[in-house]
Amino acid sequence: MVNVTATKIRDNTRPASSGVGRPYSGYLISFPTVGRGMVIFRDPSGHRMVTTPVRRVLSEFGAVDIYVETENSVYRLRFRSAPSVEAAASSTVKSG
């Protein structure tokens, strides 16, 4: 798990997008994977944000942010804990 802030930067379902720009802070359970929903646990009481299936993940090598496009939205993820994006991605590849 890594500490992350996800900010919705586009909502493909509505012309007047509500919730765009609102940050969701919490813990990302696993690196976003194409075809699976992204889950972010938001607080200790068990509240979580679950997205529609991921279409693609975009990033630059060594960048702090990654962009995740789901069926309905696009999110910018900013990792706030020590593990880097590459470490999270490589651990997902090794375990999956």
C-alpha positions as CSV (number, residue, x, y, z in Angstrom):
1,M,0.0,0.0,0.0
2,V,1.2,3.5,-0.8
3,N,-0.1,6.9,0.4
4,V,-1.6,8.7,-2.6
5,T,-3.7,11.7,-3.6
6,A,-6.0,11.1,-6.6
7,T,-7.4,14.2,-8.3
8,K,-10.1,13.7,-10.9
9,I,-9.1,15.9,-13.9
10,R,-11.8,14.8,-16.3
11,D,-15.3,13.3,-16.1
12,N,-16.4,11.6,-19.4
13,T,-20.0,11.0,-18.2
14,R,-21.3,14.6,-17.7
15,P,-20.8,17.8,-19.6
16,A,-21.0,19.8,-16.4
17,S,-18.6,17.7,-14.4
18,S,-19.1,17.7,-10.6
19,G,-16.3,16.4,-8.5
20,V,-13.6,17.4,-11.0
21,G,-10.6,18.8,-9.2
22,R,-11.6,17.3,-5.8
23,P,-8.6,15.4,-4.3
24,Y,-9.1,12.0,-2.8
25,S,-6.4,11.1,-0.3
26,G,-5.8,7.6,1.0
27,Y,-4.0,4.4,0.4
28,L,-3.7,2.8,-3.0
29,I,-4.0,-1.0,-2.6
30,S,-2.2,-2.0,-5.8
31,F,-0.8,-0.3,-8.8
32,P,-3.6,0.5,-11.4
33,T,-4.0,-2.4,-13.8
34,V,-5.8,-2.2,-17.2
35,G,-9.2,-3.9,-17.0
36,R,-9.5,-3.7,-13.2
37,G,-11.0,-1.0,-11.0
38,M,-8.7,1.2,-9.0
39,V,-9.3,1.1,-5.2
40,I,-8.2,3.8,-2.8
41,F,-9.0,3.4,0.9
42,R,-9.7,6.8,2.2
43,D,-9.7,6.5,6.0
44,P,-9.4,3.9,8.8
45,S,-13.1,3.4,9.0
46,G,-13.1,1.5,5.7
47,H,-14.4,4.2,3.3
48,R,-13.0,3.6,-0.1
49,M,-13.1,5.0,-3.6
50,V,-13.6,2.4,-6.4
51,T,-13.4,3.4,-10.0
52,T,-14.7,1.9,-13.2
53,P,-12.2,-0.4,-15.0
54,V,-8.9,1.2,-15.9
55,R,-8.3,1.8,-19.7
56,R,-4.7,3.0,-19.5
57,V,-2.0,4.3,-17.3
58,L,0.3,7.1,-18.4
59,S,3.5,8.2,-16.8
60,E,7.0,9.4,-17.5
61,F,10.0,7.6,-16.1
62,G,10.9,9.1,-12.7
63,A,7.8,11.4,-12.6
64,V,6.0,12.0,-9.3
65,D,2.6,11.9,-11.0
66,I,0.9,9.2,-13.1
67,Y,-2.4,9.6,-15.0
68,V,-5.0,6.9,-14.9
69,E,-7.8,6.8,-17.5
70,T,-10.9,4.8,-16.4
71,E,-14.0,4.2,-18.4
72,N,-15.6,7.3,-16.9
73,S,-12.8,9.6,-15.8
74,V,-9.2,10.6,-15.8
75,Y,-7.2,10.8,-12.5
76,R,-3.9,12.3,-11.6
77,L,-2.2,10.2,-8.9
78,R,0.5,11.8,-6.7
79,F,2.4,9.4,-4.5
80,R,3.2,10.8,-1.1
81,S,5.0,7.9,0.6
82,A,8.6,6.7,0.2
83,P,8.1,3.9,-2.3
84,S,8.5,5.2,-5.9
85,V,6.1,4.7,-8.8
86,E,8.7,2.3,-10.3
87,A,8.9,0.2,-7.1
88,A,5.1,0.0,-6.9
89,A,4.9,-1.1,-10.6
90,S,7.7,-3.6,-10.3
91,S,6.2,-5.2,-7.2
92,T,2.9,-5.5,-8.9
93,V,4.5,-7.2,-12.0
94,K,6.4,-9.6,-9.8
95,S,3.4,-10.6,-7.7
96,G,0.9,-10.8,-10.5
